[in-house]
Amino acid sequence: MSERLLVLTPDARYADDAELERAMAGPDVEFAIFRERERSGLPADLLARCDGLLVWNEMPIDAGLLGQARNCRIVSRAGVGFDHIDLEAAAAAGIPVCNTPDYGTAEVADHAIALMLALKRGLIVYHQAIVEEPRGGFNFRHADRVKRLRGACFGVLGLGRIGTATALRAKAFGLDVAAYDPYLPSGQELALGVRRHKTLADLVAEADVLSLHVPLTPETRGLVDRDLLRAMKPSAMLITTARGAVVDPAALHEALREGWIAAAGLDVLPQEPPDPETPLLRDYAAQPDWLRGRLLISPHAAWYSPESQADARRLSTETLLLYLREGRLRNCVNADLLRDRPLRAAQ
């Protein structure tokens, strides 16, 4: 009989007691499920004994937590982004970190397009006007920023899986799709039928819509700052379904207030949940006339559908068990850091 494994989830983003995970894993795997944001909320004995961490994105997986999880042999992220995980600390402990890149692609691409359409077609303004005054608000002239989509330049920053899916959707709306991605192999843009810019500055200067699809790295943190926003067209729109810290919220607030850009649709913020007293969130709640219909925020929901959530749970669990049971790694995001370092063995 195989040894019983203990898998700990510190920050589950589902309502049940890991029913899907338990059914997949079988009786030789014990799951300890928590919904915490700080590691102080986790029982120290379970954290010390767990064979693997199956994590979402609510709790930092830092050196302190990994030091307490002294039996842990793998961290499996139920999602794509892993900027909340200390990859170096994990590698120093001999722990591979794996993500789940093959879920939610369609949902995030759909959401990016939905944010664009809601803003470009004036849906927010129309909704607010009719809610406030059903008769007087029933007037197409309330949305004075509506523009034709067909022929406009849809700029994609980052042409990976989600950026590609978003670009293909934008093409279906008749948009002229251009992209910038210095890591994309030459010729990939030809296969997708999109134009490729050699510099980010060239893309920003042309884009009527700039859609962000980049991971959070030292290179991309704060990338959308005052300088980039000032370089955009005054009629342009910013869309982000990437990572919150790619955009400087203070700079975006200034850009909207001063008219450097026309609108913005955000699914992610640097701090989640956000501080309601920050200028961007304060004005979003107050809806002053200068902001009405120009900003749309959703709660890091682009990835979500019941089907996508199930995929994230299933695939991340498969990845974790594949390693714990067979020693096989997939989607390892700290492989370079692990090179020449011994992997942690079962105790």
Secondary structure, 3 states (H helix, E strand, C coil): CCCCEEEEECECCCCCCCHHHHHHHCCCEEEEECECCCHHHCCHHHHHHCCEEEECCCCCECHHHHHHCCCCCEEEECCCCCCCECHHHHHHCCCCEECCCCCCHHHHHHHHHHHHHHHHCCHHHHHHHHHHCCCCCCCHHHCCCCCCCCCCEEEEECCCHHHHHHHHHHHHCCCEEEEECCCCCCCHHHHHCCEECCCHHHHHHHCCEEEECCCCCCCCCCCECHHHHHHCCCCCEEEECCCHHHECHHHHHHHHHHCCCCEEEECCCCCCCCCCCCHHHHHHHHCCCCCCCCEEECCCCCCCCHHHHHHHHHHHHHHHHHHHHHCCCCCECCHHHHCCCCCCCCC
